[in-house]
Amino acid sequence: MRTHTPHTPDPADIYLTAADVAARLGISRSYLDQARVRGDGPPFVRIGRAVRYRWGAVIEWAEARAARSTSEPTPADRAA
């Protein structure tokens, strides 16, 4: 007899609120909101009036900003 096992989503595919993303990244909600308006924040989706971020896309966005020195632009800054 087969039992039904609920599908466990990949953590990268979970959608989070701006408050959740800001808390997980250790940044202010205000910074995240302003980055969304400027267009340089992590990719997001709108569901009605709600804004949601796919956690995998947030991680990719953050990793693109990795730097080895404060005196050099990050890879994301150089691409812009």
NORKA-V677040 format. One record per residue. N is the residue number from 0. RES is the residue in one small letter. PSI is psi as a letter, one per 40 degrees, with the letter a starting at -180 (none if undefined). Layout:
N&RES&PSI ; N&RES&PSI
This chain:
0&m&h ; 1&r&h ; 2&t&i ; 3&h&h ; 4&t&h ; 5&p&i ; 6&h&h ; 7&t&h ; 8&p&i ; 9&d&h ; 10&p&d ; 11&a&d ; 12&d&e ; 13&i&h ; 14&y&h ; 15&l&i ; 16&t&i ; 17&a&d ; 18&a&d ; 19&d&d ; 20&v&d ; 21&a&d ; 22&a&d ; 23&r&d ; 24&l&e ; 25&g&f ; 26&i&i ; 27&s&i ; 28&r&d ; 29&s&d ; 30&y&d ; 31&l&d ; 32&d&d ; 33&q&d ; 34&a&d ; 35&r&d ; 36&v&d ; 37&r&d ; 38&g&e ; 39&d&e ; 40&g&a ; 41&p&i ; 42&p&i ; 43&f&i ; 44&v&i ; 45&r&h ; 46&i&g ; 47&g&b ; 48&r&e ; 49&a&i ; 50&v&h ; 51&r&i ; 52&y&h ; 53&r&h ; 54&w&d ; 55&g&d ; 56&a&d ; 57&v&d ; 58&i&d ; 59&e&d ; 60&w&d ; 61&a&d ; 62&e&d ; 63&a&e ; 64&r&e ; 65&a&h ; 66&a&i ; 67&r&e ; 68&s&i ; 69&t&e ; 70&s&e ; 71&e&i ; 72&p&i ; 73&t&i ; 74&p&d ; 75&a&d ; 76&d&d ; 77&r&d ; 78&a&d ; 79&a&none
